[in-house]
């Protein structure tokens, strides 16, 4: 069961504001969070995810992405490389 469409759209729109690479790891899958289709097939309520953020605006991107995931009740862990 996928999470609601609103969450997927908002996550993708938030990610699109940043030039950083933002990749969601769900079990053994890696999804570009700027891809709405990728999110639709990956986001499932109750799962936990890891977020990998790299780039010039990574700190701002991490803060914004954490906020939007939490808003929709999705558990996400930021992975620091």
C-alpha positions as CSV (number, residue, x, y, z in Angstrom):
1,X,0.0,0.0,0.0
2,X,1.5,3.3,-1.1
3,X,1.4,6.4,1.0
4,X,-0.9,9.2,-0.1
5,X,-0.3,11.0,-3.4
6,X,0.1,14.3,-1.5
7,X,3.2,13.0,0.3
8,X,4.8,11.8,-2.9
9,X,4.2,15.1,-4.8
10,X,5.3,17.2,-1.9
11,X,8.5,15.2,-1.3
12,X,9.4,15.4,-5.1
13,X,8.6,19.1,-5.2
14,X,10.7,19.8,-2.1
15,X,13.6,17.8,-3.5
16,X,13.4,19.7,-6.8
17,X,14.2,23.0,-5.1
18,X,17.7,21.8,-4.4
19,X,20.7,21.2,-6.7
20,X,22.0,18.5,-4.4
21,X,21.6,14.8,-5.2
22,X,18.9,13.4,-2.9
23,X,18.6,9.6,-2.9
24,X,16.2,7.6,-0.9
25,X,17.3,4.1,0.2
26,X,14.5,1.6,0.9
27,X,15.9,-1.8,1.7
28,X,18.0,-2.6,-1.3
29,X,16.5,0.0,-3.7
30,X,17.9,3.5,-4.4
31,X,15.4,6.1,-5.7
32,X,16.0,9.6,-6.8
33,X,13.5,11.5,-4.7
34,X,13.0,14.0,-7.6
35,X,11.3,11.1,-9.5
36,X,7.6,11.0,-8.7
37,X,7.3,7.6,-10.3
38,X,10.1,6.2,-8.3
39,X,8.6,7.5,-5.1
40,X,5.1,6.0,-5.9
41,X,6.6,2.6,-6.3
42,X,8.8,2.8,-3.2
43,X,7.1,4.8,-0.4
44,X,5.1,2.5,1.8
45,X,3.6,3.5,5.1
46,X,5.4,2.0,8.1
47,X,8.7,1.4,6.4
48,X,11.8,3.3,7.4
49,X,14.1,4.9,4.9
50,X,17.6,6.3,4.6
51,X,18.2,9.6,2.9
52,X,21.6,10.3,1.2
53,X,22.1,13.9,0.3
54,X,25.2,15.3,-1.5
55,X,25.8,18.6,-3.0
56,X,26.3,22.4,-2.6
57,X,23.1,22.9,-0.7
58,X,23.0,19.6,1.2
59,X,22.5,21.0,4.7
60,X,19.4,23.0,3.6
61,X,18.1,20.0,1.6
62,X,18.5,17.7,4.6
63,X,16.5,20.0,6.8
64,X,13.7,20.5,4.3
65,X,13.5,16.8,3.4
66,X,13.4,15.7,7.0
67,X,10.6,18.1,7.6
68,X,8.5,17.0,4.7
69,X,9.0,13.3,5.5
70,X,8.0,13.8,9.2
71,X,5.0,15.9,8.2
72,X,3.6,12.9,6.3
73,X,4.5,10.4,9.1
74,X,7.3,8.8,7.2
75,X,10.4,7.6,9.2
76,X,13.6,8.7,7.6
77,X,17.2,8.6,8.7
78,X,19.8,11.0,7.3
79,X,23.0,9.1,6.3
80,X,26.1,11.1,6.8
81,X,28.9,10.0,4.5
